[in-house]
Amino acid sequence: MKRWWAQPLVRVLVALALPAAVPALITALIWLLPGDPASIICPPEICGGTDGLAARWNLDRGPVHFYRSWVSGALAGDMGNSWRVLQGVPVRQLLDAAVPNTVLLILLATTPLLLASVAAGVGWLPRRLDPAFQAMGLVPAVVLALVAAAAVLLRYGADAHGDQAAFIRLLLGALVLGVADGALSGAVVGVRGVFDRERTQPYVLVGLLRGEGELGNMLPNVAGSLAGQLRARLLHLLSGAVVVEAVLRIDGLGDLLWRATILQDFGLVLAAATGFAVVSSVLLLLQALVEVVVAWHVRRAPLLPAEVAS
């Protein structure tokens, strides 16, 4: 238990730095591209001169000024307007429309992962199903998303972008995220592995001899690992959402980031990428909180697993 606070402290510091570091990195990349940013977004032969555009987009005074201005505006709730995806539309308005769809997509994809993880942890899920889960996880998300998009198009035809088809695309997108790229198999095997390793610890055997419940005895010691795995699963789903939303045309944050990147709408890229960074920061803070609570719980109970084992 020495320096139990070190790892949570590192997570907190990284979580606080991420929302500032991500837009700083993107800003640096914009200025590292050949040519000035305004000319990249709208070539002079098309726009007939980019000085006015550079001033309008706050690109005329260098990267440091652009970064500071964007961050100060974002903190005040003003992220500017879209440059190319939907010209003139406030970025905040685009985010307000996109974020709920991505949240719903991730929640739908996470629910079966959580249920499967719990079933694996308590031993309800047979181990003989692991090869089937792993085989499903070998299929890339982009392949399954393309199959799902084709199925929606064949089923709905001209109505493929109607409300009912949009809901079906959302459900299929959640299914793709939950199965592809080892998401489900990783959750099942990962959680089961944590509990299997913990069952070999001496304190578990001592607790069983005392008549204590195995799961309740192990849970304080594995809570930090489980929180870390859950954070990794959610980040995995968020990164996959960019591909799934783009292929299935789900109007979410991932699709918005994809379109903004393709169209070089750097202001929208900054906002969408920072949104992902904020989510990652929140997950890091939650994991740090779990680790602190577990450490506090163990330190207050002298006969808990860590001390019995020692």
Summary of the structure (lengths in Angstrom):
residues: 310
radius of gyration: 23.7
end to end distance: 11.1
largest distance: 82.2
contacts: 985
relative contact order: 0.15
helix: 80%
strand: 1%
